[in-house]
């Protein structure tokens, strides 16, 4: 596997991705869509201490919104 972004910590990215999916699965579908769209509408914090985790979390939210039924 080739990672183009050398600043990305793949383990933190995966943890963020998995945490987001676990949280979305715990919500009813309407709440999950609301949570995902609300987070995605907000800009990322530029002082983020764990940007790789945040990128993974947001990637999961984006995927959820992209593939969830309306």
C-alpha positions in Angstrom: 0.0 0.0 0.0 1.3 3.4 -1.0 0.5 6.4 1.2 1.0 9.7 -0.7 0.5 11.9 2.4 3.6 11.4 4.5 2.0 13.4 7.4 -0.9 11.0 7.7 -0.7 8.5 10.6 -2.6 5.6 9.2 -3.3 4.1 12.7 -4.9 7.3 13.9 -6.8 7.6 10.7 -8.2 4.1 11.0 -9.1 4.7 14.7 -11.0 7.9 13.7 -12.7 6.1 10.9 -13.7 3.2 13.1 -14.9 5.5 16.0 -17.1 7.5 13.6 -18.6 4.3 12.2 -19.3 3.0 15.7 -20.9 6.2 16.7 -23.1 6.4 13.5 -24.2 2.8 14.0 -25.4 3.7 17.6 -27.7 6.4 16.3 -31.1 6.0 14.5 -30.5 6.7 10.8 -32.0 10.2 10.9 -29.8 11.2 13.9 -26.7 9.7 12.2 -27.4 11.7 9.0 -27.9 14.9 11.1 -24.7 14.3 13.1 -22.6 13.6 10.0 -23.9 16.6 8.1 -23.5 18.9 11.0 -19.9 17.9 11.6 -19.1 18.0 7.9 -20.6 21.5 7.6 -18.2 22.8 10.2 -14.6 23.6 9.2 -11.8 21.6 10.8 -9.9 23.1 13.7 -6.6 24.4 12.4 -5.1 23.7 15.8 -6.2 20.0 15.7 -3.9 18.0 17.9 -4.6 14.8 16.0 -5.3 15.7 12.3 -5.0 12.1 11.1 -7.7 11.0 13.6 -9.9 13.9 12.5 -9.4 13.1 8.8 -10.4 9.5 9.4 -13.4 10.5 11.4 -14.5 12.9 8.7 -13.9 10.4 6.0 -16.3 8.0 7.6 -18.9 10.7 8.0 -18.5 11.7 4.3 -18.8 8.1 3.2 -21.9 7.6 5.4 -23.6 10.7 3.9 -22.5 9.7 0.3 -24.0 6.2 0.6 -26.9 6.6 3.0 -30.5 6.7 1.7 -32.2 10.0 1.7 
